[in-house]
Amino acid sequence: MANMFEKYAADREAEQKKIEKTVSVASVAAEPEEKRTTLSLSLTVSDKKKLKLMAMEQDTTIAAIIHGWIAEHSEEVDE
């Protein structure tokens, strides 16, 4: 009989590799480090779940998704 924790260990290792890949890609993409600030945002529970799923599917963070949205829409304002 196989160790009952082997599957969990393999899943955790795969998750850790995905996190490391995301962190290394994010650090390369954000070359000129901009000062960050904290924003309190009130969302519905379902909107928060949707954002978390989007971030997970794209191997990124909610902050990165919001940053991308702002960058995309600020171009419209700048024109």
PDB file of N, CA, C and O in Angstrom:
ATOM      1  N   MET A   1       0.841  -1.194   0.000  1.00  0.00           N
ATOM      2  CA  MET A   1       0.000   0.000   0.000  1.00  0.00           C
ATOM      3  C   MET A   1       0.883   1.253   0.000  1.00  0.00           C
ATOM      4  O   MET A   1       1.842   1.350   0.765  1.00  0.00           O
ATOM      5  N   ALA A   2       0.550   2.183  -0.849  1.00  0.00           N
ATOM      6  CA  ALA A   2       1.326   3.424  -0.963  1.00  0.00           C
ATOM      7  C   ALA A   2       1.045   4.334   0.229  1.00  0.00           C
ATOM      8  O   ALA A   2       0.001   4.237   0.873  1.00  0.00           O
ATOM      9  N   ASN A   3       1.972   5.194   0.497  1.00  0.00           N
ATOM     10  CA  ASN A   3       1.805   6.164   1.567  1.00  0.00           C
ATOM     11  C   ASN A   3       0.588   7.032   1.257  1.00  0.00           C
ATOM     12  O   ASN A   3       0.470   7.550   0.147  1.00  0.00           O
ATOM     13  N   MET A   4      -0.307   7.195   2.213  1.00  0.00           N
ATOM     14  CA  MET A   4      -1.546   7.930   1.970  1.00  0.00           C
ATOM     15  C   MET A   4      -1.299   9.426   1.742  1.00  0.00           C
ATOM     16  O   MET A   4      -2.193  10.128   1.272  1.00  0.00           O
ATOM     17  N   PHE A   5      -0.131   9.910   2.060  1.00  0.00           N
ATOM     18  CA  PHE A   5       0.165  11.325   1.884  1.00  0.00           C
ATOM     19  C   PHE A   5       0.901  11.635   0.585  1.00  0.00           C
ATOM     20  O   PHE A   5       1.155  12.804   0.297  1.00  0.00           O
ATOM     21  N   GLU A   6       1.248  10.628  -0.203  1.00  0.00           N
ATOM     22  CA  GLU A   6       1.995  10.843  -1.435  1.00  0.00           C
ATOM     23  C   GLU A   6       1.263  11.756  -2.409  1.00  0.00           C
ATOM     24  O   GLU A   6       1.874  12.644  -3.003  1.00  0.00           O
ATOM     25  N   LYS A   7      -0.039  11.546  -2.577  1.00  0.00           N
ATOM     26  CA  LYS A   7      -0.813  12.373  -3.502  1.00  0.00           C
ATOM     27  C   LYS A   7      -0.809  13.827  -3.046  1.00  0.00           C
ATOM     28  O   LYS A   7      -0.638  14.738  -3.857  1.00  0.00           O
ATOM     29  N   TYR A   8      -0.997  14.038  -1.753  1.00  0.00           N
ATOM     30  CA  TYR A   8      -0.997  15.403  -1.232  1.00  0.00           C
ATOM     31  C   TYR A   8       0.370  16.066  -1.394  1.00  0.00           C
ATOM     32  O   TYR A   8       0.459  17.253  -1.707  1.00  0.00           O
ATOM     33  N   ALA A   9       1.407  15.307  -1.184  1.00  0.00           N
ATOM     34  CA  ALA A   9       2.762  15.837  -1.355  1.00  0.00           C
ATOM     35  C   ALA A   9       3.015  16.204  -2.814  1.00  0.00           C
ATOM     36  O   ALA A   9       3.605  17.246  -3.100  1.00  0.00           O
ATOM     37  N   ALA A  10       2.572  15.353  -3.734  1.00  0.00           N
ATOM     38  CA  ALA A  10       2.752  15.634  -5.161  1.00  0.00           C
ATOM     39  C   ALA A  10       1.941  16.862  -5.582  1.00  0.00           C
ATOM     40  O   ALA A  10       2.424  17.698  -6.345  1.00  0.00           O
ATOM     41  N   ASP A  11       0.709  16.967  -5.082  1.00  0.00           N
ATOM     42  CA  ASP A  11      -0.120  18.131  -5.390  1.00  0.00           C
ATOM     43  C   ASP A  11       0.517  19.410  -4.852  1.00  0.00           C
ATOM     44  O   ASP A  11       0.524  20.440  -5.526  1.00  0.00           O
ATOM     45  N   ARG A  12       1.048  19.337  -3.641  1.00  0.00           N
ATOM     46  CA  ARG A  12       1.673  20.510  -3.015  1.00  0.00           C
ATOM     47  C   ARG A  12       2.934  20.920  -3.771  1.00  0.00           C
ATOM     48  O   ARG A  12       3.209  22.109  -3.933  1.00  0.00           O
ATOM     49  N   GLU A  13       3.689  19.940  -4.229  1.00  0.00           N
ATOM     50  CA  GLU A  13       4.904  20.234  -4.991  1.00  0.00           C
ATOM     51  C   GLU A  13       4.553  20.913  -6.315  1.00  0.00           C
ATOM     52  O   GLU A  13       5.218  21.866  -6.721  1.00  0.00           O
ATOM     53  N   ALA A  14       3.510  20.423  -6.988  1.00  0.00           N
ATOM     54  CA  ALA A  14       3.075  21.035  -8.249  1.00  0.00           C
ATOM     55  C   ALA A  14       2.594  22.460  -8.004  1.00  0.00           C
ATOM     56  O   ALA A  14       2.891  23.365  -8.784  1.00  0.00           O
ATOM     57  N   GLU A  15       1.852  22.656  -6.921  1.00  0.00           N
ATOM     58  CA  GLU A  15       1.363  23.997  -6.583  1.00  0.00           C
ATOM     59  C   GLU A  15       2.532  24.939  -6.287  1.00  0.00           C
ATOM     60  O   GLU A  15       2.525  26.093  -6.713  1.00  0.00           O
ATOM     61  N   GLN A  16       3.528  24.447  -5.560  1.00  0.00           N
ATOM     62  CA  GLN A  16       4.691  25.264  -5.231  1.00  0.00           C
ATOM     63  C   GLN A  16       5.450  25.669  -6.484  1.00  0.00           C
ATOM     64  O   GLN A  16       5.899  26.811  -6.588  1.00  0.00           O
ATOM     65  N   LYS A  17       5.603  24.755  -7.439  1.00  0.00           N
ATOM     66  CA  LYS A  17       6.289  25.077  -8.691  1.00  0.00           C
ATOM     67  C   LYS A  17       5.520  26.140  -9.465  1.00  0.00           C
ATOM     68  O   LYS A  17       6.121  27.033 -10.063  1.00  0.00           O
ATOM     69  N   LYS A  18       4.189  26.047  -9.455  1.00  0.00           N
ATOM     70  CA  LYS A  18       3.370  27.030 -10.141  1.00  0.00           C
ATOM     71  C   LYS A  18       3.535  28.411  -9.491  1.00  0.00           C
ATOM     72  O   LYS A  18       3.624  29.424 -10.184  1.00  0.00           O
ATOM     73  N   ILE A  19       3.576  28.438  -8.169  1.00  0.00           N
ATOM     74  CA  ILE A  19       3.763  29.694  -7.445  1.00  0.00           C
ATOM     75  C   ILE A  19       5.129  30.294  -7.770  1.00  0.00           C
ATOM     76  O   ILE A  19       5.235  31.492  -8.032  1.00  0.00           O
ATOM     77  N   GLU A  20       6.168  29.469  -7.754  1.00  0.00           N
ATOM     78  CA  GLU A  20       7.515  29.958  -8.048  1.00  0.00           C
ATOM     79  C   GLU A  20       7.601  30.506  -9.464  1.00  0.00           C
ATOM     80  O   GLU A  20       8.250  31.526  -9.696  1.00  0.00           O
ATOM     81  N   LYS A  21       6.949  29.837 -10.415  1.00  0.00           N
ATOM     82  CA  LYS A  21       6.943  30.306 -11.797  1.00  0.00           C
ATOM     83  C   LYS A  21       6.251  31.661 -11.896  1.00  0.00           C
ATOM     84  O   LYS A  21       6.735  32.567 -12.575  1.00  0.00           O
ATOM     85  N   THR A  22       5.126  31.792 -11.221  1.00  0.00           N
ATOM     86  CA  THR A  22       4.374  33.049 -11.253  1.00  0.00           C
ATOM     87  C   THR A  22       5.181  34.175 -10.633  1.00  0.00           C
ATOM     88  O   THR A  22       5.233  35.277 -11.179  1.00  0.00           O
ATOM     89  N   VAL A  23       5.805  33.910  -9.508  1.00  0.00           N
ATOM     90  CA  VAL A  23       6.590  34.935  -8.822  1.00  0.00           C
ATOM     91  C   VAL A  23       7.771  35.360  -9.675  1.00  0.00           C
ATOM     92  O   VAL A  23       8.059  36.553  -9.766  1.00  0.00           O
ATOM     93  N   SER A  24       8.464  34.417 -10.304  1.00  0.00           N
ATOM     94  CA  SER A  24       9.629  34.775 -11.111  1.00  0.00           C
ATOM     95  C   SER A  24       9.202  35.545 -12.362  1.00  0.00           C
ATOM     96  O   SER A  24       9.896  36.475 -12.772  1.00  0.00           O
ATOM     97  N   VAL A  25       8.076  35.176 -12.974  1.00  0.00           N
ATOM     98  CA  VAL A  25       7.573  35.896 -14.152  1.00  0.00           C
ATOM     99  C   VAL A  25       7.119  37.288 -13.750  1.00  0.00           C
ATOM    100  O   VAL A  25       7.379  38.255 -14.465  1.00  0.00           O
ATOM    101  N   ALA A  26       6.444  37.401 -12.616  1.00  0.00           N
ATOM    102  CA  ALA A  26       5.953  38.699 -12.156  1.00  0.00           C
ATOM    103  C   ALA A  26       7.114  39.636 -11.840  1.00  0.00           C
ATOM    104  O   ALA A  26       7.029  40.832 -12.120  1.00  0.00           O
ATOM    105  N   SER A  27       8.188  39.122 -11.268  1.00  0.00           N
ATOM    106  CA  SER A  27       9.317  39.990 -10.934  1.00  0.00           C
ATOM    107  C   SER A  27      10.031  40.479 -12.189  1.00  0.00           C
ATOM    108  O   SER A  27      10.555  41.592 -12.202  1.00  0.00           O
ATOM    109  N   VAL A  28      10.062  39.674 -13.234  1.00  0.00           N
ATOM    110  CA  VAL A  28      10.676  40.089 -14.495  1.00  0.00           C
ATOM    111  C   VAL A  28       9.778  41.104 -15.196  1.00  0.00           C
ATOM    112  O   VAL A  28      10.276  42.078 -15.759  1.00  0.00           O
ATOM    113  N   ALA A  29       8.458  40.889 -15.170  1.00  0.00           N
ATOM    114  CA  ALA A  29       7.512  41.766 -15.860  1.00  0.00           C
ATOM    115  C   ALA A  29       7.459  43.147 -15.220  1.00  0.00           C
ATOM    116  O   ALA A  29       7.235  44.138 -15.915  1.00  0.00           O
ATOM    117  N   ALA A  30       7.656  43.227 -13.931  1.00  0.00           N
ATOM    118  CA  ALA A  30       7.549  44.500 -13.219  1.00  0.00           C
ATOM    119  C   ALA A  30       8.932  45.085 -12.973  1.00  0.00           C
ATOM    120  O   ALA A  30       9.294  45.374 -11.832  1.00  0.00           O
ATOM    121  N   GLU A  31       9.704  45.259 -14.037  1.00  0.00           N
ATOM    122  CA  GLU A  31      11.086  45.727 -13.896  1.00  0.00           C
ATOM    123  C   GLU A  31      11.211  47.023 -13.118  1.00  0.00           C
ATOM    124  O   GLU A  31      11.831  47.029 -12.054  1.00  0.00           O
ATOM    125  N   PRO A  32      10.634  48.149 -13.616  1.00  0.00           N
ATOM    126  CA  PRO A  32      10.748  49.350 -12.794  1.00  0.00           C
ATOM    127  C   PRO A  32       9.734  49.255 -11.651  1.00  0.00           C
ATOM    128  O   PRO A  32       8.541  49.478 -11.854  1.00  0.00           O
ATOM    129  N   GLU A  33      10.210  48.925 -10.461  1.00  0.00           N
ATOM    130  CA  GLU A  33       9.336  48.708  -9.310  1.00  0.00           C
ATOM    131  C   GLU A  33       8.684  50.019  -8.891  1.00  0.00           C
ATOM    132  O   GLU A  33       9.350  50.969  -8.480  1.00  0.00           O
ATOM    133  N   GLU A  34       7.369  50.037  -9.008  1.00  0.00           N
ATOM    134  CA  GLU A  34       6.602  51.194  -8.599  1.00  0.00           C
ATOM    135  C   GLU A  34       6.199  51.041  -7.150  1.00  0.00           C
ATOM    136  O   GLU A  34       5.959  49.926  -6.686  1.00  0.00           O
ATOM    137  N   LYS A  35       6.124  52.139  -6.433  1.00  0.00           N
ATOM    138  CA  LYS A  35       5.683  52.078  -5.046  1.00  0.00           C
ATOM    139  C   LYS A  35       4.241  51.587  -5.012  1.00  0.00           C
ATOM    140  O   LYS A  35       3.414  52.021  -5.814  1.00  0.00           O
ATOM    141  N   ARG A  36       3.944  50.691  -4.092  1.00  0.00           N
ATOM    142  CA  ARG A  36       2.598  50.130  -3.973  1.00  0.00           C
ATOM    143  C   ARG A  36       1.889  50.731  -2.768  1.00  0.00           C
ATOM    144  O   ARG A  36       2.515  51.210  -1.823  1.00  0.00           O
ATOM    145  N   THR A  37       0.578  50.690  -2.832  1.00  0.00           N
ATOM    146  CA  THR A  37      -0.253  51.140  -1.733  1.00  0.00           C
ATOM    147  C   THR A  37      -1.380  50.141  -1.553  1.00  0.00           C
ATOM    148  O   THR A  37      -1.636  49.319  -2.433  1.00  0.00           O
ATOM    149  N   THR A  38      -2.046  50.210  -0.426  1.00  0.00           N
ATOM    150  CA  THR A  38      -3.144  49.301  -0.134  1.00  0.00           C
ATOM    151  C   THR A  38      -4.467  50.000  -0.425  1.00  0.00           C
ATOM    152  O   THR A  38      -4.645  51.180  -0.126  1.00  0.00           O
ATOM    153  N   LEU A  39      -5.377  49.255  -1.008  1.00  0.00           N
ATOM    154  CA  LEU A  39      -6.698  49.765  -1.347  1.00  0.00           C
ATOM    155  C   LEU A  39      -7.734  48.859  -0.705  1.00  0.00           C
ATOM    156  O   LEU A  39      -7.714  47.646  -0.911  1.00  0.00           O
ATOM    157  N   SER A  40      -8.630  49.436   0.065  1.00  0.00           N
ATOM    158  CA  SER A  40      -9.737  48.658   0.614  1.00  0.00           C
ATOM    159  C   SER A  40     -10.872  48.709  -0.388  1.00  0.00           C
ATOM    160  O   SER A  40     -11.263  49.786  -0.839  1.00  0.00           O
ATOM    161  N   LEU A  41     -11.392  47.566  -0.731  1.00  0.00           N
ATOM    162  CA  LEU A  41     -12.396  47.483  -1.775  1.00  0.00           C
ATOM    163  C   LEU A  41     -13.516  46.576  -1.299  1.00  0.00           C
ATOM    164  O   LEU A  41     -13.265  45.461  -0.844  1.00  0.00           O
ATOM    165  N   SER A  42     -14.731  47.042  -1.400  1.00  0.00           N
ATOM    166  CA  SER A  42     -15.879  46.245  -0.995  1.00  0.00           C
ATOM    167  C   SER A  42     -16.489  45.595  -2.227  1.00  0.00           C
ATOM    168  O   SER A  42     -16.944  46.281  -3.143  1.00  0.00           O
ATOM    169  N   LEU A  43     -16.494  44.263  -2.243  1.00  0.00           N
ATOM    170  CA  LEU A  43     -17.038  43.500  -3.363  1.00  0.00           C
ATOM    171  C   LEU A  43     -18.093  42.539  -2.845  1.00  0.00           C
ATOM    172  O   LEU A  43     -18.140  42.232  -1.653  1.00  0.00           O
ATOM    173  N   THR A  44     -18.934  42.069  -3.748  1.00  0.00           N
ATOM    174  CA  THR A  44     -19.838  40.991  -3.357  1.00  0.00           C
ATOM    175  C   THR A  44     -19.015  39.722  -3.211  1.00  0.00           C
ATOM    176  O   THR A  44     -17.933  39.603  -3.786  1.00  0.00           O
ATOM    177  N   VAL A  45     -19.525  38.793  -2.453  1.00  0.00           N
ATOM    178  CA  VAL A  45     -18.824  37.528  -2.261  1.00  0.00           C
ATOM    179  C   VAL A  45     -18.631  36.835  -3.606  1.00  0.00           C
ATOM    180  O   VAL A  45     -17.569  36.272  -3.869  1.00  0.00           O
ATOM    181  N   SER A  46     -19.654  36.875  -4.456  1.00  0.00           N
ATOM    182  CA  SER A  46     -19.541  36.201  -5.754  1.00  0.00           C
ATOM    183  C   SER A  46     -18.515  36.883  -6.657  1.00  0.00           C
ATOM    184  O   SER A  46     -17.805  36.203  -7.398  1.00  0.00           O
ATOM    185  N   ASP A  47     -18.422  38.220  -6.610  1.00  0.00           N
ATOM    186  CA  ASP A  47     -17.404  38.918  -7.414  1.00  0.00           C
ATOM    187  C   ASP A  47     -15.999  38.563  -6.943  1.00  0.00           C
ATOM    188  O   ASP A  47     -15.096  38.384  -7.760  1.00  0.00           O
ATOM    189  N   LYS A  48     -15.813  38.461  -5.629  1.00  0.00           N
ATOM    190  CA  LYS A  48     -14.502  38.093  -5.095  1.00  0.00           C
ATOM    191  C   LYS A  48     -14.124  36.683  -5.544  1.00  0.00           C
ATOM    192  O   LYS A  48     -12.980  36.437  -5.929  1.00  0.00           O
ATOM    193  N   LYS A  49     -15.078  35.767  -5.495  1.00  0.00           N
ATOM    194  CA  LYS A  49     -14.811  34.402  -5.942  1.00  0.00           C
ATOM    195  C   LYS A  49     -14.443  34.380  -7.423  1.00  0.00           C
ATOM    196  O   LYS A  49     -13.536  33.657  -7.832  1.00  0.00           O
ATOM    197  N   LYS A  50     -15.156  35.180  -8.226  1.00  0.00           N
ATOM    198  CA  LYS A  50     -14.861  35.245  -9.660  1.00  0.00           C
ATOM    199  C   LYS A  50     -13.445  35.760  -9.900  1.00  0.00           C
ATOM    200  O   LYS A  50     -12.714  35.217 -10.728  1.00  0.00           O
ATOM    201  N   LEU A  51     -13.061  36.811  -9.174  1.00  0.00           N
ATOM    202  CA  LEU A  51     -11.709  37.365  -9.317  1.00  0.00           C
ATOM    203  C   LEU A  51     -10.651  36.339  -8.918  1.00  0.00           C
ATOM    204  O   LEU A  51      -9.634  36.191  -9.595  1.00  0.00           O
ATOM    205  N   LYS A  52     -10.897  35.637  -7.822  1.00  0.00           N
ATOM    206  CA  LYS A  52      -9.936  34.624  -7.376  1.00  0.00           C
ATOM    207  C   LYS A  52      -9.796  33.511  -8.414  1.00  0.00           C
ATOM    208  O   LYS A  52      -8.685  33.055  -8.684  1.00  0.00           O
ATOM    209  N   LEU A  53     -10.907  33.074  -8.994  1.00  0.00           N
ATOM    210  CA  LEU A  53     -10.856  32.043 -10.022  1.00  0.00           C
ATOM    211  C   LEU A  53     -10.123  32.533 -11.266  1.00  0.00           C
ATOM    212  O   LEU A  53      -9.324  31.804 -11.852  1.00  0.00           O
ATOM    213  N   MET A  54     -10.403  33.783 -11.667  1.00  0.00           N
ATOM    214  CA  MET A  54      -9.709  34.359 -12.828  1.00  0.00           C
ATOM    215  C   MET A  54      -8.207  34.378 -12.577  1.00  0.00           C
ATOM    216  O   MET A  54      -7.419  33.988 -13.438  1.00  0.00           O
ATOM    217  N   ALA A  55      -7.821  34.831 -11.401  1.00  0.00           N
ATOM    218  CA  ALA A  55      -6.402  34.913 -11.067  1.00  0.00           C
ATOM    219  C   ALA A  55      -5.765  33.529 -11.070  1.00  0.00           C
ATOM    220  O   ALA A  55      -4.657  33.350 -11.577  1.00  0.00           O
ATOM    221  N   MET A  56      -6.455  32.569 -10.512  1.00  0.00           N
ATOM    222  CA  MET A  56      -5.922  31.212 -10.460  1.00  0.00           C
ATOM    223  C   MET A  56      -5.785  30.632 -11.872  1.00  0.00           C
ATOM    224  O   MET A  56      -4.778  29.996 -12.185  1.00  0.00           O
ATOM    225  N   GLU A  57      -6.784  30.845 -12.717  1.00  0.00           N
ATOM    226  CA  GLU A  57      -6.742  30.329 -14.086  1.00  0.00           C
ATOM    227  C   GLU A  57      -5.620  30.960 -14.897  1.00  0.00           C
ATOM    228  O   GLU A  57      -5.046  30.323 -15.779  1.00  0.00           O
ATOM    229  N   GLN A  58      -5.311  32.223 -14.591  1.00  0.00           N
ATOM    230  CA  GLN A  58      -4.273  32.940 -15.332  1.00  0.00           C
ATOM    231  C   GLN A  58      -2.914  32.857 -14.640  1.00  0.00           C
ATOM    232  O   GLN A  58      -1.953  33.485 -15.085  1.00  0.00           O
ATOM    233  N   ASP A  59      -2.829  32.101 -13.576  1.00  0.00           N
ATOM    234  CA  ASP A  59      -1.588  31.976 -12.799  1.00  0.00           C
ATOM    235  C   ASP A  59      -1.045  33.343 -12.403  1.00  0.00           C
ATOM    236  O   ASP A  59       0.135  33.632 -12.604  1.00  0.00           O
ATOM    237  N   THR A  60      -1.902  34.175 -11.846  1.00  0.00           N
ATOM    238  CA  THR A  60      -1.495  35.509 -11.441  1.00  0.00           C
ATOM    239  C   THR A  60      -2.221  35.882 -10.157  1.00  0.00           C
ATOM    240  O   THR A  60      -2.775  35.019  -9.477  1.00  0.00           O
ATOM    241  N   THR A  61      -2.217  37.162  -9.827  1.00  0.00           N
ATOM    242  CA  THR A  61      -2.880  37.637  -8.616  1.00  0.00           C
ATOM    243  C   THR A  61      -4.049  38.542  -8.972  1.00  0.00           C
ATOM    244  O   THR A  61      -4.156  39.035 -10.094  1.00  0.00           O
ATOM    245  N   ILE A  62      -4.918  38.747  -7.995  1.00  0.00           N
ATOM    246  CA  ILE A  62      -6.034  39.677  -8.198  1.00  0.00           C
ATOM    247  C   ILE A  62      -5.478  41.080  -8.454  1.00  0.00           C
ATOM    248  O   ILE A  62      -6.000  41.812  -9.294  1.00  0.00           O
ATOM    249  N   ALA A  63      -4.433  41.449  -7.740  1.00  0.00           N
ATOM    250  CA  ALA A  63      -3.818  42.768  -7.928  1.00  0.00           C
ATOM    251  C   ALA A  63      -3.331  42.940  -9.366  1.00  0.00           C
ATOM    252  O   ALA A  63      -3.486  44.011  -9.952  1.00  0.00           O
ATOM    253  N   ALA A  64      -2.743  41.888  -9.933  1.00  0.00           N
ATOM    254  CA  ALA A  64      -2.259  41.970 -11.314  1.00  0.00           C
ATOM    255  C   ALA A  64      -3.412  42.108 -12.301  1.00  0.00           C
ATOM    256  O   ALA A  64      -3.296  42.831 -13.290  1.00  0.00           O
ATOM    257  N   ILE A  65      -4.513  41.427 -12.043  1.00  0.00           N
ATOM    258  CA  ILE A  65      -5.687  41.551 -12.912  1.00  0.00           C
ATOM    259  C   ILE A  65      -6.225  42.973 -12.870  1.00  0.00           C
ATOM    260  O   ILE A  65      -6.528  43.557 -13.911  1.00  0.00           O
ATOM    261  N   ILE A  66      -6.344  43.529 -11.673  1.00  0.00           N
ATOM    262  CA  ILE A  66      -6.840  44.904 -11.531  1.00  0.00           C
ATOM    263  C   ILE A  66      -5.871  45.888 -12.180  1.00  0.00           C
ATOM    264  O   ILE A  66      -6.299  46.837 -12.837  1.00  0.00           O
ATOM    265  N   HIS A  67      -4.567  45.668 -11.999  1.00  0.00           N
ATOM    266  CA  HIS A  67      -3.564  46.539 -12.627  1.00  0.00           C
ATOM    267  C   HIS A  67      -3.698  46.508 -14.151  1.00  0.00           C
ATOM    268  O   HIS A  67      -3.629  47.546 -14.809  1.00  0.00           O
ATOM    269  N   GLY A  68      -3.889  45.316 -14.701  1.00  0.00           N
ATOM    270  CA  GLY A  68      -4.065  45.186 -16.148  1.00  0.00           C
ATOM    271  C   GLY A  68      -5.310  45.913 -16.634  1.00  0.00           C
ATOM    272  O   GLY A  68      -5.289  46.563 -17.679  1.00  0.00           O
ATOM    273  N   TRP A  69      -6.391  45.802 -15.873  1.00  0.00           N
ATOM    274  CA  TRP A  69      -7.635  46.488 -16.237  1.00  0.00           C
ATOM    275  C   TRP A  69      -7.421  48.003 -16.223  1.00  0.00           C
ATOM    276  O   TRP A  69      -7.866  48.703 -17.132  1.00  0.00           O
ATOM    277  N   ILE A  70      -6.748  48.500 -15.203  1.00  0.00           N
ATOM    278  CA  ILE A  70      -6.484  49.945 -15.110  1.00  0.00           C
ATOM    279  C   ILE A  70      -5.615  50.398 -16.277  1.00  0.00           C
ATOM    280  O   ILE A  70      -5.895  51.424 -16.897  1.00  0.00           O
ATOM    281  N   ALA A  71      -4.563  49.641 -16.581  1.00  0.00           N
ATOM    282  CA  ALA A  71      -3.683  49.993 -17.704  1.00  0.00           C
ATOM    283  C   ALA A  71      -4.447  50.022 -19.009  1.00  0.00           C
ATOM    284  O   ALA A  71      -4.269  50.930 -19.821  1.00  0.00           O
ATOM    285  N   GLU A  72      -5.298  49.028 -19.213  1.00  0.00           N
ATOM    286  CA  GLU A  72      -6.083  48.953 -20.452  1.00  0.00           C
ATOM    287  C   GLU A  72      -7.050  50.124 -20.577  1.00  0.00           C
ATOM    288  O   GLU A  72      -7.192  50.706 -21.652  1.00  0.00           O
ATOM    289  N   HIS A  73      -7.708  50.464 -19.489  1.00  0.00           N
ATOM    290  CA  HIS A  73      -8.718  51.511 -19.552  1.00  0.00           C
ATOM    291  C   HIS A  73      -8.144  52.915 -19.398  1.00  0.00           C
ATOM    292  O   HIS A  73      -8.788  53.885 -19.797  1.00  0.00           O
ATOM    293  N   SER A  74      -6.971  53.043 -18.841  1.00  0.00           N
ATOM    294  CA  SER A  74      -6.376  54.380 -18.727  1.00  0.00           C
ATOM    295  C   SER A  74      -5.889  54.871 -20.085  1.00  0.00           C
ATOM    296  O   SER A  74      -5.784  56.078 -20.305  1.00  0.00           O
ATOM    297  N   GLU A  75      -5.587  53.939 -21.007  1.00  0.00           N
ATOM    298  CA  GLU A  75      -5.196  54.324 -22.357  1.00  0.00           C
ATOM    299  C   GLU A  75      -6.341  55.060 -23.040  1.00  0.00           C
ATOM    300  O   GLU A  75      -6.117  56.010 -23.790  1.00  0.00           O
ATOM    301  N   GLU A  76      -7.576  54.614 -22.777  1.00  0.00           N
ATOM    302  CA  GLU A  76      -8.762  55.269 -23.345  1.00  0.00           C
ATOM    303  C   GLU A  76      -8.895  56.690 -22.812  1.00  0.00           C
ATOM    304  O   GLU A  76      -9.290  57.593 -23.550  1.00  0.00           O
ATOM    305  N   VAL A  77      -8.573  56.895 -21.554  1.00  0.00           N
ATOM    306  CA  VAL A  77      -8.680  58.206 -20.930  1.00  0.00           C
ATOM    307  C   VAL A  77      -7.572  59.130 -21.419  1.00  0.00           C
ATOM    308  O   VAL A  77      -7.793  60.327 -21.598  1.00  0.00           O
ATOM    309  N   ASP A  78      -6.372  58.572 -21.635  1.00  0.00           N
ATOM    310  CA  ASP A  78      -5.215  59.363 -22.036  1.00  0.00           C
ATOM    311  C   ASP A  78      -5.338  59.878 -23.467  1.00  0.00           C
ATOM    312  O   ASP A  78      -4.681  60.857 -23.825  1.00  0.00           O
ATOM    313  N   GLU A  79      -6.160  59.243 -24.286  1.00  0.00           N
ATOM    314  CA  GLU A  79      -6.246  59.626 -25.695  1.00  0.00           C
ATOM    315  C   GLU A  79      -7.023  60.891 -25.907  1.00  0.00           C
ATOM    316  O   GLU A  79      -7.178  61.336 -27.045  1.00  0.00           O
TER     317      GLU A  79
END
